[in-house]
Amino acid sequence: MTRRPRVSVVQYLNTAPLVWGMQHGREQGRFELELTTPARCADDLAARRVDVGIIPAIEYQRIDNLEIIPGLAIASKAPVRSVMIFSRVPLPEVRTVALDHSSRTSVALTTILLRHFYRREFEGLFSDPDLDAMLARADAALLIGDPALARPSPARAPYAYDLASEWRKFTGLPFVFALWAGHPEARLGEIGPDFAASRDYGLAHIDEIAAEYAPRLGTTPDDVKVYLTRNIDYTLDEDNLKGLRLFYRLAREHGLIPAEKSLQFASGLISAAPAG
């Protein structure tokens, strides 16, 4: 019996539409899903413990010999809401930032925003995603994913910065947070269409996703639907690619990656726009 491809998936709300078809649709049973953190997705793919992973975008530049499934991403053309800096002081005055250790792209984005655009040197302190503990040891805290969606009271963090909005403010471009990627032997050209179909199924069943996740997050189904349809963009279109390439260039300039390699897409696949 042929082994099912192993797929590493971030266990945040924003990934749910991408794998909804693998969990509930026609793609169900075709893949072995492993739910984990963004950083672990990258580590497992680098170590070849999985065949495909939804990896932090910065990790494409750090892991050798990867291919990208075209047309699919976790990106934002608007405020993203789930990648936030909560701060006790205005961002241009920040000297120390507690960084969620499960994040890598957002850590790189924080570095670029502060050093390149705000011309601000800072000390990064890696931490568990506990806002109170983070703000007890630093001026500001970077939170990603579901923990970032639970906004603190202004008394705890009077300043809040949405990093996709900050990026767009300075560049005019959307930001890509994560990509589906794998090594060539994963045969992405064969299995890639299942990933696009799974996303399309998820986007067609947003109401079901919202009903399941809203109680977990202590919010309303309508709020979940807004987040998944307006704040998150699941494509890798030309505007998103422009933002991604600029991010890589700035990451190289600031020593966050050793070199800037070109985007290598899986052969035999075309860009997968959501089914309309």
C-alpha positions as CSV (number, residue, x, y, z in Angstrom):
1,M,0.0,0.0,0.0
2,T,1.4,3.4,-1.0
3,R,2.3,5.6,2.0
4,R,0.1,8.7,2.4
5,P,2.1,12.0,2.0
6,R,2.9,13.5,5.4
7,V,1.8,17.1,5.7
8,S,2.8,19.5,8.5
9,V,0.1,22.0,9.3
10,V,0.0,25.0,11.6
11,Q,-2.6,24.6,14.2
12,Y,-4.0,28.1,13.9
13,L,-7.4,29.3,12.7
14,N,-5.9,30.9,9.6
15,T,-4.8,27.5,8.3
16,A,-8.2,25.8,8.7
17,P,-9.5,26.7,5.2
18,L,-6.4,25.3,3.5
19,V,-6.8,21.8,5.0
20,W,-10.6,21.7,5.4
21,G,-11.0,19.6,2.3
22,M,-8.3,17.2,3.5
23,Q,-10.3,16.9,6.8
24,H,-13.8,16.9,5.5
25,G,-13.9,17.0,1.7
26,R,-12.9,14.8,-1.3
27,E,-9.3,15.0,-0.2
28,Q,-10.1,13.4,3.1
29,G,-7.8,10.4,3.9
30,R,-5.3,11.2,1.2
31,F,-2.8,12.9,3.5
32,E,-1.4,12.3,7.0
33,L,-1.8,15.6,8.7
34,E,0.5,16.7,11.6
35,L,-0.7,19.8,13.5
36,T,2.1,21.9,15.1
37,T,3.6,25.4,15.3
38,P,5.0,27.4,12.3
39,A,8.6,26.9,13.5
40,R,8.1,23.1,13.9
41,C,6.6,22.9,10.4
42,A,9.8,24.3,9.0
43,D,12.0,22.1,11.1
44,D,10.1,19.0,10.2
45,L,10.3,19.8,6.5
46,A,14.0,20.6,6.7
47,A,14.7,17.3,8.5
48,R,12.4,15.5,6.0
49,R,10.2,14.2,8.7
50,V,7.3,15.4,6.5
51,D,6.8,15.6,2.8
52,V,5.0,19.0,2.6
53,G,4.6,21.8,5.1
54,I,2.9,25.2,5.3
55,I,6.2,26.9,6.3
56,P,7.0,30.4,7.4
57,A,7.8,32.3,4.2
58,I,11.3,33.2,5.5
59,E,12.1,29.5,5.8
60,Y,11.9,29.0,2.1
61,Q,15.2,30.9,1.9
62,R,16.8,28.9,4.7
63,I,15.9,25.3,3.7
64,D,17.8,23.9,0.7
65,N,16.1,22.5,-2.4
66,L,12.5,23.4,-1.8
67,E,9.7,23.8,-4.3
68,I,6.6,25.9,-3.8
69,I,3.0,24.9,-4.6
70,P,2.0,27.9,-6.8
71,G,-1.1,30.1,-6.2
72,L,-1.5,29.2,-2.5
73,A,-0.4,31.1,0.6
74,I,-1.3,32.6,3.9
75,A,-1.1,36.3,3.1
76,S,-2.8,39.6,3.9
77,K,-3.8,42.5,1.7
78,A,-5.4,44.2,4.7
79,P,-4.8,44.4,8.4
80,V,-4.1,40.7,9.3
81,R,-5.2,40.9,13.0
82,S,-3.2,37.8,14.0
83,V,0.3,39.1,13.7
84,M,0.6,41.9,16.3
85,I,3.0,43.9,18.4
86,F,1.5,44.9,21.7
87,S,3.5,47.6,23.4
88,R,3.8,49.7,26.5
89,V,5.4,52.5,24.4
90,P,5.1,53.8,20.9
91,L,6.8,51.6,18.3
92,P,9.5,54.2,17.4
93,E,10.5,54.2,21.1
94,V,10.8,50.4,21.5
95,R,14.1,49.1,22.8
96,T,13.2,45.5,23.7
97,V,10.8,43.1,22.1
98,A,9.7,39.8,23.5
99,L,9.3,37.5,20.4
100,D,7.0,34.5,20.2
101,H,9.4,31.7,19.6
102,S,7.0,29.8,17.5
103,S,7.3,32.5,14.8
104,R,10.1,33.1,12.2
105,T,8.6,35.1,9.4
106,S,7.0,37.5,11.9
107,V,10.3,37.9,13.8
108,A,12.0,38.7,10.5
109,L,9.2,41.2,9.6
110,T,9.5,42.8,13.1
111,T,13.3,43.2,12.5
112,I,12.8,44.8,9.1
113,L,10.1,47.1,10.2
114,L,12.0,48.4,13.2
115,R,15.5,48.5,11.7
116,H,14.9,49.4,8.1
117,F,11.8,51.6,8.3
118,Y,11.8,53.0,11.8
119,R,15.7,53.1,12.0
120,R,15.4,51.6,15.4
121,E,17.9,49.1,16.9
122,F,16.3,46.8,19.5
123,E,17.0,43.7,21.5
124,G,14.9,40.6,20.8
125,L,14.0,38.2,23.6
126,F,12.5,34.9,22.6
127,S,9.5,33.9,24.8
128,D,6.5,31.7,25.2
129,P,3.3,33.4,23.8
130,D,2.2,34.8,27.3
131,L,1.5,38.5,26.9
132,D,1.7,39.3,30.6
133,A,5.1,37.6,31.0
134,M,6.4,39.1,27.7
135,L,5.5,42.6,28.7
136,A,7.0,42.1,32.2
137,R,10.5,41.7,30.5
138,A,10.2,43.9,27.4
139,D,8.8,47.1,26.1
140,A,6.7,45.2,23.5
141,A,5.6,41.7,22.6
142,L,5.2,40.0,19.2
143,L,2.3,37.6,19.2
144,I,1.1,35.5,16.2
145,G,-1.8,33.3,15.4
146,D,-4.8,32.7,17.6
147,P,-3.2,34.2,20.8
148,A,-2.8,37.5,18.8
149,L,-6.5,37.6,18.0
150,A,-7.4,38.0,21.7
151,R,-6.6,41.7,22.1
152,P,-5.5,42.8,25.5
153,S,-7.0,45.7,27.3
154,P,-5.4,49.1,26.7
155,A,-4.3,49.2,30.3
156,R,-2.0,46.2,29.6
157,A,-0.7,47.3,26.2
158,P,-1.8,50.8,25.2
159,Y,-0.2,50.5,21.8
160,A,-1.1,47.8,19.3
161,Y,0.5,47.5,15.8
162,D,-0.8,45.2,13.0
163,L,2.3,44.1,11.2
164,A,0.6,43.6,7.8
165,S,-0.7,47.2,8.1
166,E,2.8,48.4,9.0
167,W,4.3,46.7,6.0
168,R,1.7,48.1,3.7
169,K,2.2,51.6,5.1
170,F,5.8,51.6,4.1
171,T,5.8,49.5,1.0
172,G,2.3,49.7,-0.5
173,L,2.3,45.9,-0.9
174,P,0.6,42.9,0.7
175,F,2.6,40.5,2.9
176,V,3.0,36.8,2.6
177,F,3.4,34.9,5.9
178,A,3.4,31.3,4.8
179,L,3.8,29.0,1.8
180,W,3.1,25.4,0.9
181,A,6.5,23.8,0.1
182,G,8.2,20.5,-0.2
183,H,11.3,18.8,-1.6
184,P,11.2,17.6,-5.2
185,E,10.8,13.9,-4.2
186,A,7.4,14.9,-2.7
187,R,6.1,15.0,-6.3
188,L,4.2,18.3,-5.7
189,G,3.3,18.3,-9.4
190,E,1.1,15.2,-8.7
191,I,-0.4,16.1,-5.3
192,G,-0.5,19.9,-5.7
193,P,-4.0,20.0,-7.2
194,D,-5.3,18.4,-4.1
195,F,-4.0,21.3,-2.0
196,A,-5.8,23.8,-4.2
197,A,-9.0,21.8,-4.1
198,S,-8.8,21.5,-0.3
199,R,-8.5,25.3,-0.1
200,D,-11.4,25.9,-2.4
201,Y,-13.5,23.5,-0.4
202,G,-12.6,25.3,2.8
203,L,-13.4,28.7,1.4
204,A,-16.8,27.3,0.3
205,H,-17.5,26.1,3.8
206,I,-16.4,29.2,5.8
207,D,-19.7,29.1,7.8
208,E,-18.8,25.6,9.1
209,I,-15.3,26.6,10.0
210,A,-16.6,29.7,11.8
211,A,-19.1,27.6,13.8
212,E,-16.4,25.2,14.9
213,Y,-13.7,27.7,15.8
214,A,-15.7,30.6,17.3
215,P,-16.3,28.8,20.6
216,R,-12.7,27.8,20.8
217,L,-11.5,31.4,20.4
218,G,-14.3,33.0,22.6
219,T,-15.6,35.1,19.7
220,T,-18.5,35.0,17.3
221,P,-18.9,33.1,14.0
222,D,-19.3,36.4,12.2
223,D,-15.9,37.6,13.5
224,V,-14.3,34.4,12.4
225,K,-15.8,34.8,8.9
226,V,-14.5,38.4,8.6
227,Y,-11.1,37.3,9.6
228,L,-10.9,34.4,7.2
229,T,-12.4,36.3,4.2
230,R,-11.1,39.8,4.7
231,N,-8.0,39.7,6.8
232,I,-6.4,36.6,5.3
233,D,-5.8,36.1,1.6
234,Y,-5.1,32.5,0.5
235,T,-3.6,33.3,-2.9
236,L,-0.1,33.8,-4.2
237,D,-1.0,36.3,-6.9
238,E,1.3,38.9,-8.5
239,D,0.9,41.5,-5.9
240,N,1.6,39.0,-3.1
241,L,4.7,37.8,-5.0
242,K,5.9,41.4,-5.3
243,G,5.6,41.8,-1.5
244,L,7.3,38.5,-1.0
245,R,10.3,39.3,-3.2
246,L,10.7,42.7,-1.5
247,F,10.6,41.0,1.9
248,Y,13.3,38.6,0.8
249,R,15.5,41.4,-0.5
250,L,15.3,43.3,2.7
251,A,15.8,40.1,4.7
252,R,19.1,39.6,2.9
253,E,20.1,43.2,3.3
254,H,19.7,42.9,7.1
255,G,21.5,39.6,7.3
256,L,18.4,37.5,8.1
257,I,19.1,35.1,5.3
258,P,22.5,34.3,3.8
259,A,21.4,34.9,0.2
260,E,18.3,35.6,-1.8
261,K,17.3,32.6,-3.9
262,S,14.7,32.8,-6.6
263,L,11.2,31.2,-6.2
264,Q,11.1,27.7,-7.5
265,F,7.6,26.4,-8.2
266,A,6.6,22.8,-8.6
267,S,6.7,21.8,-12.2
268,G,3.6,20.9,-14.0
269,L,1.4,23.2,-11.8
270,I,-0.2,26.4,-12.7
271,S,-1.1,29.2,-10.3
272,A,-4.2,28.1,-8.4
273,A,-6.7,30.9,-8.0
274,P,-9.7,30.1,-5.8
275,A,-12.6,28.5,-7.6
276,G,-15.3,31.0,-8.1
